[in-house]
Amino acid sequence: MQYYFIGIKGTGMASLACMLHDLGNDVCGSDQPKHFFTEEGLRERGITIYNFDPGNIKDGMNVIIGNAFLEDFPEVIAARQNPTCTCARYHEFVGKFIDAYQTIAISGSHGKTTTTGLLASLLSAYDYTGWLIGDGSGHVTSETKYFCLEADEFRRHFMQYHPEIAIMTNIEIDHVDYFKSEEEYRKAFEDFSYNVKKAIVIYGDDEESRRLQLNPDIPHYWYGEKDNDDLQAVNIVEDTTGMEFDVLFCGEFKGHYNLPFIGHHLLLNSLAAIGVGILLGADRDTIEKGLSSFQGVKRRFVVEQDGENIFVDDYAHHPTEVAVTIKAARKRFPDRKIVAVFKPHRASRVLYFADQFADALRLADKIYLCDFTSIDDKQDGTDIDITYLQKRLEGSVILSEDEAGAQRLSLEKPAVFLFMSSKDIYWLADLVKRIH
């Protein structure tokens, strides 16, 4: 089959493109010429990446359309108007693709990517497992039995998925360009629960999660640290080298776990994955071995040391995620200066969460802000710039994404530099490293 991806460098799109190539298909696509971290896997496979041009669309192509590209985008128009082409949005195609596997879908406002990666590591130690993760990673073979999928609530796209089991990590309103209230946001997850075939593993220590009216025809298991959770972590010990805890499932002891992870959010994400492992019949040793093999996911607190300086690349783009990232840096690098470099995604998100973003960013010692530049930042008509947030943060600096910006950042050395964005700004770190 011949597949053409409109927006092939998108995180999920790049993953899917690599997977279809590995299954023996002819794959190519288009995107902006600017380098993005997801293209490494594409180039390793020799997948051609064109610049956007409606002339790229050829007869007979199966066209997969990235969700950032609306129906008036020139390549989308060309594909839709060609009667020989078969077109599908990314989430529509994925929904059909995963029907061949026993799928576990990971949904929720935060932690989807990391939890999907953890579960993929766990299940790979148990049986043949594939995955599609929003960090540009995908894997599938002809032997794949289980499939771990990151299921995004964005515009209710996860309604295309019908998994055996679903994880819900938390329910905190996001994508406010689409969801107009917390009730509407919760309703999306409630509706998704009716797509799940066997069980839901859901974070119990979240008030919004507890308010959900879930599908009553399948069991759901609350996970967390409280006595009313079905899957409970107890006797928790965390330090700068890792964590250990005991797991109770429906009141029954299910083993002691010692994991090489730092950060309380990773404990909760691991607990959700353990719950799925238990439901699928994996034993404690297999679960711990699989989780311990987890090497992280791209752009989720990826740490690089350069002399006296620490550079961290993270995907944080919601206030809660920004706060978690800065707190994790404080825990891992105590007594170090924390410099936050934040580039927001979607003007509507900043407009809605401006005060929360400000509160989160104040956890850092110094704050730098980059302006909107993405194709979908202002698609809903929200017309603000980065000064809307900067005015709430006394002493913050608006940073240009160029050599001059890198020179300004270098004045903060030595420091822990946190580059936080769902867009690729980490290339600035390489410029900072070269400045002495």
HELIX and SHEET records of a PDB file:
HELIX    1   1 THR A   11  ASP A   22  1                                  12    
HELIX    2   2 GLU A   39  GLU A   44  1                                   6    
HELIX    3   3 PRO A   54  ASN A   56  5                                   3    
HELIX    4   4 PRO A   74  GLN A   81  1                                   8    
HELIX    5   5 TYR A   90  PHE A   97  1                                   8    
HELIX    6   6 ILE A   98  ALA A  100  5                                   3    
HELIX    7   7 LYS A  112  SER A  124  1                                  13    
HELIX    8   8 PHE A  154  GLN A  160  5                                   7    
HELIX    9   9 GLU A  182  SER A  193  1                                  12    
HELIX   10  10 GLU A  207  ARG A  210  1                                   4    
HELIX   11  11 HIS A  264  LEU A  280  1                                  17    
HELIX   12  12 ARG A  284  SER A  292  1                                   9    
HELIX   13  13 PRO A  319  ARG A  332  1                                  14    
HELIX   14  14 ALA A  347  LEU A  361  1                                  15    
HELIX   15  15 THR A  387  GLN A  390  1                                   4    
HELIX   16  16 GLU A  403  SER A  410  1                                   8    
HELIX   17  17 TRP A  427  LYS A  433  1                                   7    
SHEET    1   A 5 THR A  48  ASN A  51  0                                        
SHEET    2   A 5 ASP A  26  ASP A  31  1                                        
SHEET    3   A 5 GLN A   2  ILE A   6  1                                        
SHEET    4   A 5 ASN A  62  ILE A  65  1                                        
SHEET    5   A 5 THR A  86  ARG A  89  1                                        
SHEET    1   B10 SER A 137  HIS A 139  0                                        
SHEET    2   B10 THR A 129  ILE A 133 -1                                        
SHEET    3   B10 TYR A 146  GLU A 150  1                                        
SHEET    4   B10 GLN A 102  SER A 107  1                                        
SHEET    5   B10 ILE A 165  MET A 168  1                                        
SHEET    6   B10 ALA A 199  TYR A 203  1                                        
SHEET    7   B10 HIS A 220  GLY A 224  1                                        
SHEET    8   B10 LEU A 231  GLU A 238  1                                        
SHEET    9   B10 MET A 243  PHE A 249 -1                                        
SHEET   10   B10 GLU A 252  LEU A 259 -1                                        
SHEET    1   C 6 VAL A 302  ASP A 306  0                                        
SHEET    2   C 6 ASN A 309  ASP A 314 -1                                        
SHEET    3   C 6 VAL A 416  MET A 420  1                                        
SHEET    4   C 6 ILE A 338  PHE A 342  1                                        
SHEET    5   C 6 LYS A 366  LEU A 369  1                                        
SHEET    6   C 6 VAL A 397  ILE A 398  1                                        
END                                                                             
